[in-house]
Amino acid sequence: MSIHVLQLGPYPPPEGGITQNMLAIRDRLLMRGDRCSIVATSKSTRVVEEPDVHYPRSATELISLIRKIDHDVLHLHVGGDITRRVLSLMLAASTLGKRPVLSFHSGGYSTTPEAIKAKPNSARGRIFGQFSRIVPVNEELADVFGRYGVPEGKIAVIAPFALTPPDPSVELRGDIAAFAESHSPLLLSVGGLEPDYEPLFLIDAMERMLAEHPNAGLMIVGGGSMKGEAEAAATNGGYTNAICLAGDLPHAQTLDLISRADAMLRITLFDGDAISVREALFVGTPVIATDNGMRPGGVRLIPNGDTQALVRNITDVLSQPLERPQTLVPDYSNIDKVLALYDELL
């Protein structure tokens, strides 16, 4: 018997880790003959008419869609901080949805003041308790939900990523392809132009990189509010030719760039288990990342704001032969665990 899953969460563009998780779940459901509807909970930069994809224009319309769409399981995906708006969305989903499931993607949330003071019978704890299952992305988050009073049997820790080989037929935008081909080493940052991803720190570090590697290039994938500042920093530093602000790209193009890069940089002030890090390790691209206490094995770690450590690790990576895996086998094991959870609820 087929099932109908209603997913609520951000829908691309722009693309991010949560959206990739949602799309992977939808793909696996459709592959086995099930149905999946999606209701976008954040503003998309472009609305594309697709079957079973809905873009509510207000909270009232979102609630109406939850009531109207006949579903067997409702799956809400949230990330970032739990604001009043997010809490209201959780309340609506857990109250109106059938067999409601919550995936919480903010791996670093466990270190926030709100999580540290988590208590049962709090307003948040009561809302969390209304979900049939809660899917945190790591054990630290699972502990937080336990301290909020959620029974252990309702918590299922599942990492939010699927791993697939790059698509050899992908075509990059002309300027991006030209930059990637004309710079060596190619350093790639996947995150964006927001303060949490420290784009100015990365751009400033290029002064030292270019002193050692005059043909080096830094490409930053992802848009954001700091685009003007980043452009000005590159201009003032005198190395605009070595910086490419690629903006938001489709996931297939981002994965292609990850596979081309000589090193991927994940420099953040706040981060969880970044899917781009997992993808880079999967295709054999070295990763240098800020130490957030939860990076997977194989990642080179640096402290926050340490330019010397960043440049030293990049130089060390470039001095070693790059070994790519001979074959890449898709890994959908985490997604299949989510589908098994749906089946268990039914």
C-alpha positions as CSV (number, residue, x, y, z in Angstrom):
1,M,0.0,0.0,0.0
2,S,1.4,3.4,-1.0
3,I,1.6,6.3,1.5
4,H,1.4,10.0,1.1
5,V,4.0,12.1,3.0
6,L,3.5,15.8,3.4
7,Q,6.8,17.6,4.0
8,L,7.1,21.2,5.3
9,G,10.3,23.1,4.9
10,P,12.4,25.5,2.8
11,Y,12.1,24.8,-1.0
12,P,14.7,25.8,-3.5
13,P,16.0,28.1,-4.8
14,P,18.2,28.8,-2.9
15,E,19.4,25.3,-2.2
16,G,20.7,24.3,1.2
17,G,21.2,21.2,3.4
18,I,17.6,21.0,4.6
19,T,16.2,21.3,1.1
20,Q,18.6,18.6,-0.2
21,N,17.4,16.3,2.6
22,M,13.8,17.0,1.7
23,L,14.3,16.4,-2.0
24,A,16.2,13.1,-1.3
25,I,13.3,11.9,0.8
26,R,10.9,12.8,-1.9
27,D,12.9,11.0,-4.6
28,R,13.1,7.8,-2.5
29,L,9.4,7.9,-1.8
30,L,8.6,8.3,-5.5
31,M,11.0,5.6,-6.4
32,R,9.1,3.1,-4.3
33,G,5.7,4.2,-5.6
34,D,4.7,6.5,-2.8
35,R,3.5,10.1,-3.0
36,C,5.1,13.2,-1.5
37,S,3.7,16.7,-1.3
38,I,5.8,19.7,-0.2
39,V,4.7,23.0,1.4
40,A,7.4,25.7,1.4
41,T,7.8,27.3,4.8
42,S,10.2,30.0,3.6
43,K,10.3,32.4,0.7
44,S,11.8,30.9,-2.5
45,T,13.8,33.2,-4.8
46,R,11.9,31.7,-7.8
47,V,8.5,29.9,-7.8
48,V,8.4,27.0,-10.3
49,E,5.1,25.3,-10.9
50,E,5.5,21.6,-10.0
51,P,3.1,18.8,-9.1
52,D,2.4,18.6,-5.3
53,V,4.6,21.6,-4.5
54,H,2.8,24.5,-2.7
55,Y,3.9,28.0,-1.9
56,P,1.6,29.5,0.8
57,R,1.6,33.3,0.9
58,S,0.6,33.5,4.6
59,A,0.5,31.5,7.8
60,T,-3.2,31.2,7.4
61,E,-2.8,29.7,3.9
62,L,-0.1,27.3,5.2
63,I,-2.4,26.0,7.9
64,S,-5.2,25.7,5.3
65,L,-2.9,23.5,3.2
66,I,-2.1,21.2,6.1
67,R,-5.8,20.7,6.7
68,K,-6.7,20.3,3.0
69,I,-3.9,18.0,1.8
70,D,-4.8,14.4,2.7
71,H,-1.7,12.8,4.0
72,D,-0.6,9.8,6.1
73,V,2.5,11.4,7.7
74,L,3.5,15.1,8.1
75,H,7.2,15.7,8.2
76,L,8.3,19.2,9.3
77,H,12.0,20.3,8.7
78,V,13.4,23.2,10.6
79,G,16.9,24.6,11.2
80,G,18.5,27.6,12.8
81,D,17.2,29.0,16.0
82,I,13.8,28.2,17.4
83,T,12.1,31.6,17.1
84,R,8.5,32.4,17.9
85,R,7.6,31.9,14.3
86,V,9.3,28.5,14.2
87,L,7.6,27.5,17.4
88,S,4.2,28.5,16.0
89,L,4.9,26.4,12.9
90,M,5.9,23.5,15.1
91,L,2.7,23.9,17.1
92,A,0.5,24.0,13.9
93,A,2.3,20.9,12.4
94,S,2.1,18.8,15.6
95,T,-1.5,19.7,16.2
96,L,-3.0,19.5,12.7
97,G,-0.7,17.0,11.0
98,K,-1.3,13.2,10.9
99,R,1.5,11.2,12.6
100,P,3.7,14.4,12.8
101,V,7.5,14.0,12.5
102,L,10.0,16.8,13.3
103,S,13.5,16.9,11.8
104,F,15.7,19.4,13.6
105,H,18.8,20.2,11.4
106,S,20.7,22.7,13.6
107,G,23.5,20.5,14.9
108,G,25.0,23.3,16.9
109,Y,21.7,24.2,18.7
110,S,22.7,22.0,21.7
111,T,25.3,24.7,22.7
112,T,22.8,27.6,22.8
113,P,21.5,29.0,26.1
114,E,18.0,27.9,25.3
115,A,19.1,24.3,24.8
116,I,21.3,24.3,27.9
117,K,18.4,25.3,30.1
118,A,16.0,22.8,28.5
119,K,13.3,21.5,31.0
120,P,10.4,19.2,30.8
121,N,6.9,20.8,31.0
122,S,8.2,24.0,29.4
123,A,6.2,25.5,26.5
124,R,8.8,24.1,24.1
125,G,8.9,20.7,25.8
126,R,5.1,20.4,25.5
127,I,5.1,21.2,21.8
128,F,8.0,18.8,21.1
129,G,6.1,16.1,23.0
130,Q,3.2,16.3,20.6
131,F,5.2,15.0,17.7
132,S,5.0,11.2,17.0
133,R,8.8,11.2,16.3
134,I,11.6,13.7,16.5
135,V,14.6,13.3,14.2
136,P,17.7,15.2,15.5
137,V,20.8,15.1,13.4
138,N,23.2,14.1,16.2
139,E,23.3,12.6,19.7
140,E,23.9,16.0,21.4
141,L,20.5,17.2,20.0
142,A,18.9,14.0,21.1
143,D,20.0,14.7,24.6
144,V,18.5,18.2,24.4
145,F,15.1,16.8,23.4
146,G,15.4,14.2,26.2
147,R,15.9,17.0,28.7
148,Y,12.8,18.7,27.2
149,G,10.9,15.6,28.3
150,V,10.5,13.8,25.0
151,P,10.5,10.0,25.6
152,E,13.5,8.1,24.3
153,G,11.3,5.9,22.1
154,K,10.1,9.0,20.2
155,I,13.7,10.2,19.3
156,A,15.5,8.7,16.2
157,V,18.9,10.2,15.4
158,I,19.4,10.2,11.6
159,A,22.0,12.1,9.8
160,P,20.4,14.3,7.1
161,F,22.4,13.5,4.0
162,A,22.5,11.2,1.0
163,L,25.6,10.9,-1.0
164,T,25.5,10.7,-4.8
165,P,28.3,10.9,-7.5
166,P,28.6,14.2,-9.4
167,D,26.6,14.3,-12.7
168,P,29.1,14.3,-15.6
169,S,26.6,16.0,-17.8
170,V,26.3,19.1,-15.6
171,E,27.2,22.4,-17.4
172,L,28.6,25.2,-15.3
173,R,27.8,28.9,-16.0
174,G,30.4,30.3,-18.4
175,D,32.2,32.6,-15.9
176,I,32.2,30.0,-13.2
177,A,33.7,27.3,-15.5
178,A,36.3,29.8,-16.8
179,F,37.4,30.7,-13.2
180,A,37.6,27.1,-12.2
181,E,39.7,26.2,-15.2
182,S,42.1,29.1,-15.0
183,H,43.0,29.0,-11.3
184,S,45.1,26.4,-9.6
185,P,44.8,25.6,-6.8
186,L,41.1,26.1,-6.7
187,L,39.8,26.7,-3.2
188,L,36.0,26.3,-2.7
189,S,33.8,27.6,0.1
190,V,30.2,26.4,0.2
191,G,28.1,28.4,2.6
192,G,27.4,31.9,1.5
193,L,27.9,35.6,2.1
194,E,26.4,35.8,5.6
195,P,28.3,36.6,8.8
196,D,28.2,33.0,10.1
197,Y,30.3,31.9,7.1
198,E,33.0,34.6,7.5
199,P,33.5,35.6,3.9
200,L,35.7,38.5,4.8
201,F,38.0,36.3,6.8
202,L,38.4,34.0,3.7
203,I,39.0,36.9,1.4
204,D,41.6,38.4,3.7
205,A,43.4,35.1,3.9
206,M,43.9,35.1,0.1
207,E,46.6,37.7,0.5
208,R,48.9,35.1,2.1
209,M,47.7,32.3,-0.2
210,L,48.6,34.4,-3.3
211,A,52.0,35.1,-1.9
212,E,52.7,31.3,-2.0
213,H,50.5,30.4,-4.9
214,P,50.1,33.3,-7.4
215,N,47.5,31.5,-9.5
216,A,45.3,30.4,-6.6
217,G,41.6,31.2,-6.8
218,L,38.9,31.3,-4.1
219,M,35.3,30.6,-5.2
220,I,32.5,31.2,-2.7
221,V,29.2,29.4,-3.5
222,G,26.1,30.9,-1.9
223,G,24.5,34.4,-1.8
224,G,23.8,36.6,1.1
225,S,23.6,40.0,2.7
226,M,27.4,40.6,2.7
227,K,27.8,40.5,-1.1
228,G,28.7,44.2,-1.3
229,E,31.2,44.0,1.6
230,A,32.8,40.9,0.1
231,E,33.2,42.6,-3.3
232,A,34.7,45.7,-1.7
233,A,37.1,43.6,0.4
234,A,38.3,41.8,-2.8
235,T,38.7,45.2,-4.6
236,N,40.5,46.9,-1.7
237,G,42.8,43.9,-1.4
238,G,43.7,44.2,-5.0
239,Y,42.9,40.6,-5.9
240,T,39.5,40.6,-7.5
241,N,40.8,38.3,-10.2
242,A,41.5,35.7,-7.6
243,I,38.0,35.8,-6.0
244,C,34.8,34.5,-7.6
245,L,31.5,35.1,-5.8
246,A,29.4,32.5,-7.5
247,G,26.1,33.2,-5.8
248,D,23.4,30.5,-5.3
249,L,23.8,27.5,-7.6
250,P,21.8,24.4,-8.2
251,H,23.0,21.5,-6.1
252,A,24.3,19.5,-9.1
253,Q,26.6,22.4,-10.1
254,T,27.8,22.8,-6.5
255,L,28.7,19.1,-6.3
256,D,30.5,19.3,-9.6
257,L,32.6,22.2,-8.2
258,I,33.3,20.3,-5.0
259,S,34.7,17.4,-7.1
260,R,36.9,19.8,-9.1
261,A,38.3,21.8,-6.1
262,D,41.8,21.2,-4.7
263,A,40.4,21.9,-1.2
264,M,37.0,22.8,0.3
265,L,36.9,25.3,3.1
266,R,34.0,25.3,5.7
267,I,34.8,28.3,7.9
268,T,31.9,29.1,10.2
269,L,31.0,30.7,13.5
270,F,28.1,28.4,13.9
271,D,27.6,25.1,12.2
272,G,26.3,21.5,12.4
273,D,27.0,18.5,10.4
274,A,27.3,20.3,7.0
275,I,26.2,18.2,4.1
276,S,28.8,19.9,1.8
277,V,31.6,18.5,4.1
278,R,30.2,15.0,3.8
279,E,30.0,15.4,0.0
280,A,33.6,16.6,-0.3
281,L,34.9,13.7,1.7
282,F,32.8,11.3,-0.5
283,V,34.4,12.6,-3.7
284,G,37.9,12.8,-2.2
285,T,38.3,16.5,-1.9
286,P,40.3,17.6,1.2
287,V,38.3,19.6,3.7
288,I,39.6,22.3,6.1
289,A,36.9,23.4,8.5
290,T,36.4,25.4,11.7
291,D,36.3,23.0,14.7
292,N,32.7,22.8,15.9
293,G,33.2,19.6,17.9
294,M,31.2,17.4,15.5
295,R,33.1,17.2,12.3
296,P,33.5,13.8,10.7
297,G,36.8,12.0,10.5
298,G,39.2,13.1,7.8
299,V,38.5,16.8,8.2
300,R,41.4,19.1,9.0
301,L,40.3,21.4,11.9
302,I,41.3,25.0,12.7
303,P,40.3,27.4,15.5
304,N,37.9,30.3,14.8
305,G,39.7,33.3,13.1
306,D,43.1,31.6,12.8
307,T,44.4,32.7,9.4
308,Q,47.8,31.2,10.0
309,A,46.2,27.8,10.7
310,L,44.0,28.0,7.6
311,V,46.9,28.9,5.3
312,R,49.2,26.3,6.9
313,N,46.6,23.5,6.4
314,I,45.9,24.6,2.8
315,T,49.6,24.5,2.0
316,D,50.0,21.1,3.7
317,V,47.0,19.7,1.7
318,L,48.4,21.0,-1.6
319,S,51.8,19.5,-0.9
320,Q,50.3,16.0,-0.9
321,P,49.1,14.0,-3.9
322,L,45.3,14.1,-4.3
323,E,43.8,10.7,-4.3
324,R,40.2,10.4,-5.7
325,P,38.2,7.3,-5.2
326,Q,38.1,5.0,-8.2
327,T,34.3,4.4,-8.0
328,L,31.5,6.2,-6.2
329,V,28.5,4.2,-5.0
330,P,25.4,6.2,-4.1
331,D,24.5,6.0,-0.4
332,Y,20.9,6.5,0.5
333,S,21.1,4.7,3.9
334,N,20.1,7.7,6.0
335,I,17.1,8.5,3.7
336,D,15.9,4.9,3.9
337,K,16.0,5.1,7.7
338,V,13.5,8.0,7.4
339,L,11.3,6.0,5.2
340,A,11.5,3.1,7.6
341,L,10.4,5.5,10.3
342,Y,7.3,6.4,8.3
343,D,6.5,2.8,7.8
344,E,6.8,2.1,11.5
345,L,4.3,4.9,12.3
346,L,1.8,3.4,9.9
